[in-house]
Amino acid sequence: MTTGKVERLNLSLKTEAFKNVIPINLEKTIERCRSYQDYYNGHRPHQAINGNTPGLKENLVSFRSKFTQKSHIGKSITTFEIEKIAVA
């Protein structure tokens, strides 16, 4: 995934999925991201594909998400990585 796409995803998560929301733990963060992914792919119109949703069969792309917790300077931080995978 290119840097521009990652930055756009981060902006969408910040301004749409987590606007006025502070998850209380990793599980709630994952739950919120998965709900947003369903909305983003199935209901949200996209300018780049003429107002269609990525969930349409001809636009279908799948991603695998991975959340991990790491220790950094004595504090626990969560990292989020996504990877594009082939759709059968």
VMD Tcl script that builds the backbone (N, CA, C; Angstrom):
set m [mol new atoms 264]
animate dup $m
set s [atomselect $m all]
$s set {name element resname resid chain x y z} {
  {N N MET 1 A 0.853 -1.170 0.000}
  {CA C MET 1 A 0.000 0.000 0.000}
  {C C MET 1 A 0.902 1.237 0.000}
  {N N THR 2 A 0.566 2.194 -0.824}
  {CA C THR 2 A 1.397 3.388 -0.929}
  {C C THR 2 A 1.160 4.335 0.242}
  {N N THR 3 A 2.124 5.220 0.463}
  {CA C THR 3 A 2.037 6.165 1.577}
  {C C THR 3 A 0.784 7.019 1.477}
  {N N GLY 4 A 0.433 7.458 0.277}
  {CA C GLY 4 A -0.769 8.282 0.099}
  {C C GLY 4 A -2.036 7.570 0.522}
  {N N LYS 5 A -2.126 6.284 0.196}
  {CA C LYS 5 A -3.310 5.510 0.581}
  {C C LYS 5 A -3.361 5.301 2.093}
  {N N VAL 6 A -2.207 5.073 2.698}
  {CA C VAL 6 A -2.152 4.917 4.157}
  {C C VAL 6 A -2.562 6.215 4.840}
  {N N GLU 7 A -2.045 7.342 4.337}
  {CA C GLU 7 A -2.407 8.640 4.909}
  {C C GLU 7 A -3.898 8.906 4.760}
  {N N ARG 8 A -4.484 8.537 3.617}
  {CA C ARG 8 A -5.920 8.736 3.407}
  {C C ARG 8 A -6.726 7.852 4.355}
  {N N LEU 9 A -6.276 6.621 4.556}
  {CA C LEU 9 A -6.944 5.738 5.509}
  {C C LEU 9 A -6.885 6.322 6.915}
  {N N ASN 10 A -5.716 6.807 7.308}
  {CA C ASN 10 A -5.579 7.405 8.643}
  {C C ASN 10 A -6.508 8.603 8.808}
  {N N LEU 11 A -6.620 9.444 7.777}
  {CA C LEU 11 A -7.512 10.594 7.848}
  {C C LEU 11 A -8.969 10.153 7.970}
  {N N SER 12 A -9.355 9.151 7.169}
  {CA C SER 12 A -10.731 8.649 7.245}
  {C C SER 12 A -11.040 8.063 8.621}
  {N N LEU 13 A -10.115 7.286 9.159}
  {CA C LEU 13 A -10.325 6.725 10.500}
  {C C LEU 13 A -10.472 7.837 11.528}
  {N N LYS 14 A -9.617 8.836 11.440}
  {CA C LYS 14 A -9.634 9.935 12.410}
  {C C LYS 14 A -10.906 10.774 12.302}
  {N N THR 15 A -11.291 11.146 11.079}
  {CA C THR 15 A -12.411 12.070 10.910}
  {C C THR 15 A -13.775 11.399 10.841}
  {N N GLU 16 A -13.807 10.098 10.536}
  {CA C GLU 16 A -15.094 9.419 10.427}
  {C C GLU 16 A -15.295 8.350 11.499}
  {N N ALA 17 A -14.363 7.434 11.621}
  {CA C ALA 17 A -14.558 6.300 12.537}
  {C C ALA 17 A -14.344 6.673 14.000}
  {N N PHE 18 A -13.358 7.533 14.264}
  {CA C PHE 18 A -13.021 7.833 15.656}
  {C C PHE 18 A -13.306 9.277 16.052}
  {N N LYS 19 A -14.128 9.971 15.260}
  {CA C LYS 19 A -14.505 11.338 15.620}
  {C C LYS 19 A -15.323 11.289 16.906}
  {N N ASN 20 A -14.862 12.001 17.915}
  {CA C ASN 20 A -15.519 12.055 19.227}
  {C C ASN 20 A -15.589 10.700 19.928}
  {N N VAL 21 A -14.671 9.787 19.595}
  {CA C VAL 21 A -14.648 8.457 20.204}
  {C C VAL 21 A -13.255 8.172 20.744}
  {N N ILE 22 A -13.179 7.685 21.965}
  {CA C ILE 22 A -11.923 7.235 22.545}
  {C C ILE 22 A -12.141 5.794 23.006}
  {N N PRO 23 A -11.616 4.822 22.249}
  {CA C PRO 23 A -11.806 3.421 22.637}
  {C C PRO 23 A -11.136 3.133 23.986}
  {N N ILE 24 A -11.760 2.282 24.777}
  {CA C ILE 24 A -11.234 2.013 26.114}
  {C C ILE 24 A -10.194 0.896 26.155}
  {N N ASN 25 A -10.118 0.101 25.075}
  {CA C ASN 25 A -9.111 -0.962 25.030}
  {C C ASN 25 A -8.904 -1.414 23.587}
  {N N LEU 26 A -7.973 -2.321 23.384}
  {CA C LEU 26 A -7.646 -2.798 22.040}
  {C C LEU 26 A -8.835 -3.480 21.378}
  {N N GLU 27 A -9.594 -4.262 22.125}
  {CA C GLU 27 A -10.739 -4.959 21.552}
  {C C GLU 27 A -11.771 -3.984 21.008}
  {N N LYS 28 A -12.036 -2.897 21.739}
  {CA C LYS 28 A -12.996 -1.882 21.280}
  {C C LYS 28 A -12.459 -1.146 20.055}
  {N N THR 29 A -11.145 -0.952 19.995}
  {CA C THR 29 A -10.521 -0.313 18.836}
  {C C THR 29 A -10.704 -1.195 17.605}
  {N N ILE 30 A -10.428 -2.487 17.752}
  {CA C ILE 30 A -10.589 -3.434 16.645}
  {C C ILE 30 A -12.055 -3.488 16.209}
  {N N GLU 31 A -12.965 -3.548 17.159}
  {CA C GLU 31 A -14.392 -3.598 16.859}
  {C C GLU 31 A -14.812 -2.360 16.059}
  {N N ARG 32 A -14.341 -1.197 16.473}
  {CA C ARG 32 A -14.678 0.050 15.787}
  {C C ARG 32 A -14.107 0.059 14.359}
  {N N CYS 33 A -12.871 -0.402 14.199}
  {CA C CYS 33 A -12.249 -0.447 12.870}
  {C C CYS 33 A -12.979 -1.414 11.947}
  {N N ARG 34 A -13.383 -2.546 12.462}
  {CA C ARG 34 A -14.102 -3.519 11.629}
  {C C ARG 34 A -15.474 -2.992 11.229}
  {N N SER 35 A -16.152 -2.330 12.143}
  {CA C SER 35 A -17.447 -1.731 11.808}
  {C C SER 35 A -17.277 -0.650 10.748}
  {N N TYR 36 A -16.231 0.155 10.901}
  {CA C TYR 36 A -15.971 1.205 9.926}
  {C C TYR 36 A -15.605 0.595 8.572}
  {N N GLN 37 A -14.852 -0.492 8.566}
  {CA C GLN 37 A -14.485 -1.151 7.318}
  {C C GLN 37 A -15.738 -1.634 6.587}
  {N N ASP 38 A -16.697 -2.198 7.314}
  {CA C ASP 38 A -17.954 -2.635 6.702}
  {C C ASP 38 A -18.694 -1.446 6.087}
  {N N TYR 39 A -18.768 -0.346 6.827}
  {CA C TYR 39 A -19.415 0.869 6.326}
  {C C TYR 39 A -18.673 1.407 5.101}
  {N N TYR 40 A -17.356 1.518 5.211}
  {CA C TYR 40 A -16.519 2.091 4.155}
  {C C TYR 40 A -16.633 1.294 2.857}
  {N N ASN 41 A -16.616 -0.021 2.951}
  {CA C ASN 41 A -16.660 -0.867 1.756}
  {C C ASN 41 A -18.068 -1.139 1.240}
  {N N GLY 42 A -19.052 -1.075 2.117}
  {CA C GLY 42 A -20.391 -1.464 1.700}
  {C C GLY 42 A -21.398 -0.357 1.532}
  {N N HIS 43 A -21.148 0.826 2.120}
  {CA C HIS 43 A -22.176 1.865 2.112}
  {C C HIS 43 A -21.681 3.252 1.717}
  {N N ARG 44 A -20.423 3.545 1.954}
  {CA C ARG 44 A -19.892 4.888 1.731}
  {C C ARG 44 A -19.544 5.075 0.253}
  {N N PRO 45 A -20.139 6.101 -0.417}
  {CA C PRO 45 A -19.804 6.354 -1.817}
  {C C PRO 45 A -18.365 6.847 -1.965}
  {N N HIS 46 A -17.719 6.457 -3.053}
  {CA C HIS 46 A -16.329 6.834 -3.303}
  {C C HIS 46 A -16.233 7.604 -4.616}
  {N N GLN 47 A -15.647 8.782 -4.544}
  {CA C GLN 47 A -15.507 9.633 -5.713}
  {C C GLN 47 A -14.688 8.951 -6.812}
  {N N ALA 48 A -13.640 8.238 -6.434}
  {CA C ALA 48 A -12.736 7.621 -7.404}
  {C C ALA 48 A -13.403 6.532 -8.246}
  {N N ILE 49 A -14.502 5.971 -7.762}
  {CA C ILE 49 A -15.200 4.930 -8.525}
  {C C ILE 49 A -16.643 5.356 -8.814}
  {N N ASN 50 A -16.769 6.632 -9.172}
  {CA C ASN 50 A -18.044 7.213 -9.633}
  {C C ASN 50 A -19.192 7.082 -8.637}
  {N N GLY 51 A -18.907 7.273 -7.363}
  {CA C GLY 51 A -19.944 7.233 -6.337}
  {C C GLY 51 A -20.374 5.845 -5.923}
  {N N ASN 52 A -19.747 4.822 -6.496}
  {CA C ASN 52 A -20.053 3.440 -6.105}
  {C C ASN 52 A -19.317 3.095 -4.810}
  {N N THR 53 A -19.601 1.919 -4.306}
  {CA C THR 53 A -18.905 1.447 -3.110}
  {C C THR 53 A -17.912 0.359 -3.499}
  {N N PRO 54 A -16.793 0.268 -2.781}
  {CA C PRO 54 A -15.808 -0.769 -3.101}
  {C C PRO 54 A -16.354 -2.179 -2.956}
  {N N GLY 55 A -17.451 -2.341 -2.215}
  {CA C GLY 55 A -18.028 -3.657 -2.000}
  {C C GLY 55 A -18.710 -4.252 -3.221}
  {N N LEU 56 A -18.939 -3.419 -4.254}
  {CA C LEU 56 A -19.498 -3.974 -5.482}
  {C C LEU 56 A -18.507 -4.968 -6.070}
  {N N LYS 57 A -18.999 -6.071 -6.606}
  {CA C LYS 57 A -18.120 -7.141 -7.071}
  {C C LYS 57 A -17.016 -6.636 -7.998}
  {N N GLU 58 A -17.335 -5.730 -8.922}
  {CA C GLU 58 A -16.322 -5.259 -9.863}
  {C C GLU 58 A -15.279 -4.346 -9.202}
  {N N ASN 59 A -15.573 -3.835 -8.013}
  {CA C ASN 59 A -14.634 -2.969 -7.300}
  {C C ASN 59 A -14.001 -3.655 -6.098}
  {N N LEU 60 A -14.287 -4.940 -5.895}
  {CA C LEU 60 A -13.919 -5.622 -4.659}
  {C C LEU 60 A -12.413 -5.810 -4.511}
  {N N VAL 61 A -11.911 -5.330 -3.419}
  {CA C VAL 61 A -10.524 -5.519 -3.010}
  {C C VAL 61 A -10.599 -5.892 -1.537}
  {N N SER 62 A -9.777 -6.802 -1.106}
  {CA C SER 62 A -9.833 -7.227 0.282}
  {C C SER 62 A -8.527 -6.883 0.987}
  {N N PHE 63 A -8.650 -6.586 2.257}
  {CA C PHE 63 A -7.493 -6.254 3.073}
  {C C PHE 63 A -7.505 -7.096 4.339}
  {N N ARG 64 A -6.330 -7.428 4.807}
  {CA C ARG 64 A -6.174 -8.131 6.069}
  {C C ARG 64 A -5.616 -7.102 7.044}
  {N N SER 65 A -6.216 -6.989 8.205}
  {CA C SER 65 A -5.712 -6.028 9.187}
  {C C SER 65 A -5.050 -6.760 10.346}
  {N N LYS 66 A -4.064 -6.103 10.908}
  {CA C LYS 66 A -3.320 -6.702 12.002}
  {C C LYS 66 A -3.039 -5.626 13.053}
  {N N PHE 67 A -3.506 -5.862 14.248}
  {CA C PHE 67 A -3.234 -4.973 15.369}
  {C C PHE 67 A -2.233 -5.661 16.283}
  {N N THR 68 A -1.223 -4.955 16.710}
  {CA C THR 68 A -0.274 -5.515 17.656}
  {C C THR 68 A 0.026 -4.490 18.738}
  {N N GLN 69 A 0.331 -4.975 19.905}
  {CA C GLN 69 A 0.730 -4.099 20.995}
  {C C GLN 69 A 2.216 -4.278 21.233}
  {N N LYS 70 A 2.903 -3.152 21.367}
  {CA C LYS 70 A 4.334 -3.162 21.592}
  {C C LYS 70 A 4.650 -2.228 22.747}
  {N N SER 71 A 5.780 -2.452 23.350}
  {CA C SER 71 A 6.233 -1.575 24.414}
  {C C SER 71 A 7.196 -0.558 23.818}
  {N N HIS 72 A 6.974 0.711 24.146}
  {CA C HIS 72 A 7.835 1.784 23.653}
  {C C HIS 72 A 8.045 2.788 24.778}
  {N N ILE 73 A 9.270 2.927 25.190}
  {CA C ILE 73 A 9.644 3.839 26.283}
  {C C ILE 73 A 8.754 3.601 27.504}
  {N N GLY 74 A 8.613 2.345 27.864}
  {CA C GLY 74 A 7.866 1.981 29.059}
  {C C GLY 74 A 6.355 2.056 28.937}
  {N N LYS 75 A 5.840 2.380 27.754}
  {CA C LYS 75 A 4.393 2.472 27.562}
  {C C LYS 75 A 3.965 1.494 26.483}
  {N N SER 76 A 2.730 1.039 26.588}
  {CA C SER 76 A 2.189 0.129 25.593}
  {C C SER 76 A 1.569 0.943 24.458}
  {N N ILE 77 A 1.943 0.636 23.222}
  {CA C ILE 77 A 1.346 1.299 22.068}
  {C C ILE 77 A 0.761 0.238 21.146}
  {N N THR 78 A -0.230 0.629 20.371}
  {CA C THR 78 A -0.865 -0.288 19.430}
  {C C THR 78 A -0.508 0.135 18.018}
  {N N THR 79 A -0.079 -0.824 17.219}
  {CA C THR 79 A 0.197 -0.537 15.819}
  {C C THR 79 A -0.866 -1.207 14.961}
  {N N PHE 80 A -1.137 -0.611 13.825}
  {CA C PHE 80 A -2.157 -1.095 12.907}
  {C C PHE 80 A -1.526 -1.204 11.538}
  {N N GLU 81 A -1.574 -2.379 10.955}
  {CA C GLU 81 A -1.005 -2.600 9.632}
  {C C GLU 81 A -2.075 -3.236 8.755}
  {N N ILE 82 A -2.104 -2.853 7.488}
  {CA C ILE 82 A -3.030 -3.483 6.554}
  {C C ILE 82 A -2.262 -4.024 5.365}
  {N N GLU 83 A -2.787 -5.079 4.789}
  {CA C GLU 83 A -2.133 -5.744 3.672}
  {C C GLU 83 A -3.214 -6.103 2.648}
  {N N LYS 84 A -2.996 -5.730 1.395}
  {CA C LYS 84 A -3.938 -6.047 0.330}
  {C C LYS 84 A -3.803 -7.525 -0.026}
  {N N ILE 85 A -4.935 -8.219 -0.149}
  {CA C ILE 85 A -4.895 -9.636 -0.504}
  {C C ILE 85 A -5.777 -9.877 -1.724}
  {N N ALA 86 A -5.503 -10.920 -2.454}
  {CA C ALA 86 A -6.249 -11.250 -3.665}
  {C C ALA 86 A -7.650 -11.716 -3.320}
  {N N VAL 87 A -8.595 -11.367 -4.174}
  {CA C VAL 87 A -9.972 -11.801 -4.009}
  {C C VAL 87 A -10.254 -12.891 -5.033}
  {N N ALA 88 A -10.781 -14.000 -4.567}
  {CA C ALA 88 A -11.051 -15.141 -5.469}
  {C C ALA 88 A -12.323 -14.936 -6.251}
}
mol reanalyze $m
mol bondsrecalc $m
mol representation Tube
mol addrep $m
